[in-house]
Amino acid sequence: MDSAEVVDYLQRVAHGDESAARDLFHFLHPLVARLVRSHLPRRTSEEDLCQTAMVKIFKNAGQFSGKVPIEHWVSRIVINTCLNQIRAEKVRAELRISDLSEEQAQVVERCASAEFAPDPRETFAARELVELILARLGADDRLIISLLHLEGRSIREVADLTGWSLTAVKVKAFRARGRMRKHFRELQTPKQSS
């Protein structure tokens, strides 16, 4: 399609022409899908985001002036749709079991069982799981967990490095471990469908 045809199709879509919408959908879908794939938020399916973007394109079809290439106009709508979804996910940052790899999910399930004993083959998946949970923590929490538990430093060493008092290090470590346990329990608890 050339730009004049696209403008014509968009005007017809704006006036409710379903066949024009179908043709325009088939023309634009590869571009929309490619853009969504390159800006896809973690917890949103590609199909859902493509549909949302296409709805916005069709809803705003009457606003396309033809002064810029259709690809630029569509790209702006699609990328803004993706960015809005990314922002929405950041507002409610949670880690779901479905966000994990199969190996990481197995580690979570094994940790939940009473007879948990680490399997050497799961070490890499466990390390990735810890990193995912750490990413959900604030900067101070990540720092203290990393220094104390991943690097094996003493409370005194952490206090010297950070400038915090010994008591502050102990309290911050206690609270950080609690937040990590909370995120880990969230992984073990299936989310209810709304």
C-alpha positions in Angstrom: 0.0 0.0 0.0 1.2 3.5 -0.7 0.6 6.4 1.6 -2.5 7.7 -0.3 -4.1 4.2 0.0 -3.3 4.0 3.7 -4.9 7.5 4.3 -7.9 6.3 2.4 -8.1 3.0 4.5 -7.7 4.9 7.8 -10.5 7.3 6.8 -12.7 4.4 5.9 -11.8 2.7 9.3 -12.7 5.9 11.1 -16.1 5.8 9.5 -16.7 2.2 10.5 -15.8 0.3 7.3 -15.1 -3.3 8.6 -13.5 -4.6 5.3 -11.1 -1.6 5.3 -10.2 -2.4 9.0 -9.6 -6.0 8.1 -7.3 -5.1 5.2 -5.5 -2.5 7.2 -5.1 -5.0 10.1 -3.4 -7.5 7.7 -1.1 -4.7 6.3 -0.1 -3.3 9.7 0.1 -6.4 11.9 3.6 -7.5 10.9 5.0 -4.0 11.9 3.0 -3.9 15.1 4.0 -7.4 16.1 7.7 -6.7 15.4 7.6 -3.5 17.5 5.7 -5.2 20.4 8.3 -8.0 20.4 11.1 -5.5 20.7 9.4 -3.6 23.6 7.5 -6.4 25.3 7.0 -6.0 29.0 7.7 -9.1 31.1 4.2 -10.2 32.2 2.2 -9.2 29.2 1.5 -11.5 26.3 2.6 -10.4 22.9 -0.9 -11.1 21.4 -2.7 -9.0 24.1 -0.4 -6.0 23.5 -0.7 -6.3 19.7 -4.5 -6.2 20.1 -4.3 -3.2 22.4 -2.1 -1.4 20.0 -4.2 -2.2 17.0 -7.3 -1.0 18.9 -5.6 2.3 19.6 -4.5 2.6 16.0 -8.1 2.1 14.8 -9.5 4.3 17.5 -7.2 7.2 16.3 -7.5 6.5 12.6 -9.2 9.8 12.0 -6.2 11.6 13.4 -3.6 10.4 10.8 -2.8 13.3 8.6 -0.5 11.6 6.1 2.2 14.2 6.8 4.5 11.5 8.2 4.9 7.9 6.9 2.4 5.5 8.3 5.2 3.4 9.9 6.2 6.4 12.0 2.7 7.1 13.2 2.0 3.4 14.0 5.4 3.0 15.7 4.7 5.9 18.0 1.3 4.4 19.1 2.8 0.9 19.6 5.8 2.0 21.5 3.8 4.3 23.8 1.4 1.4 24.4 4.3 -0.8 25.4 5.9 1.9 27.6 2.6 2.4 29.4 2.3 -1.3 30.0 5.9 -1.4 31.3 5.1 1.5 33.7 2.0 -0.3 34.9 4.0 -3.4 35.7 6.5 -1.4 37.6 3.8 0.1 39.8 2.9 -3.4 41.0 6.3 -5.2 40.7 5.8 -8.7 41.7 7.5 -11.9 40.8 5.3 -14.8 39.7 6.1 -18.4 39.4 5.2 -18.1 35.7 8.0 -15.5 35.3 10.5 -18.2 36.2 12.3 -20.7 34.1 11.3 -24.4 34.5 14.5 -25.1 36.5 13.8 -22.1 38.8 10.2 -23.2 39.4 11.5 -26.6 40.4 13.8 -25.1 42.9 10.9 -23.1 44.4 8.8 -26.3 44.6 11.6 -28.3 46.2 12.3 -25.5 48.7 8.6 -25.7 49.7 8.8 -29.4 50.5 9.8 -30.5 53.9 12.6 -32.8 52.7 14.4 -30.1 50.8 18.1 -30.9 50.1 19.9 -28.9 47.5 20.6 -30.7 44.3 24.0 -29.7 42.8 22.4 -29.6 39.3 20.0 -26.9 40.5 22.7 -24.5 41.7 22.6 -22.3 38.6 18.8 -22.1 38.7 18.9 -21.3 42.4 21.4 -18.6 41.9 19.2 -17.0 39.2 16.2 -17.3 41.5 18.1 -15.4 44.2 19.0 -12.7 41.7 15.4 -12.4 40.6 14.3 -12.0 44.2 17.1 -9.6 45.0 16.0 -7.4 42.0 12.7 -6.9 43.8 14.5 -5.4 46.9 15.5 -1.9 47.5 19.2 -0.8 47.1 20.1 -1.1 50.8 18.4 -4.5 51.1 20.3 -5.8 48.0 23.6 -4.4 49.3 23.3 -5.9 52.8 22.2 -9.3 51.5 24.9 -9.4 48.9 27.7 -8.4 51.4 26.6 -10.7 54.2 25.2 -13.7 52.5 26.6 -13.8 49.0 30.1 -12.4 49.7 30.3 -13.9 53.2 31.4 -10.7 54.9 31.1 -10.3 58.7 28.7 -7.7 60.3 31.8 -5.7 61.3 33.1 -5.6 57.8 29.7 -4.5 56.4 29.5 -1.8 59.1 33.0 -0.6 58.1 32.1 -0.6 54.4 28.8 1.1 54.7 29.3 3.4 57.6 26.3 2.0 59.4 26.4 1.0 63.1 26.6 -2.7 64.0 23.0 -2.5 65.2 21.9 -0.9 62.0 23.5 -3.6 60.0 21.8 -6.3 62.0 18.4 -4.7 61.8 18.7 -4.0 58.1 19.8 -7.5 57.4 16.9 -8.9 59.5 14.4 -6.8 57.6 16.0 -7.5 54.2 15.8 -11.3 54.8 12.2 -10.9 55.8 11.4 -9.1 52.6 13.2 -11.8 50.6 11.1 -14.5 52.4 8.0 -12.6 51.6 8.9 -12.5 47.9 9.8 -16.2 48.0 6.4 -17.1 49.7 4.6 -15.1 47.0 6.2 -17.4 44.4 4.9 -20.4 46.3 1.4 -19.1 46.6 -0.7 -19.5 43.4 -2.3 -16.2 42.3 -6.1 -16.2 42.2 -7.6 -15.3 38.8 -9.7 -12.2 38.9 
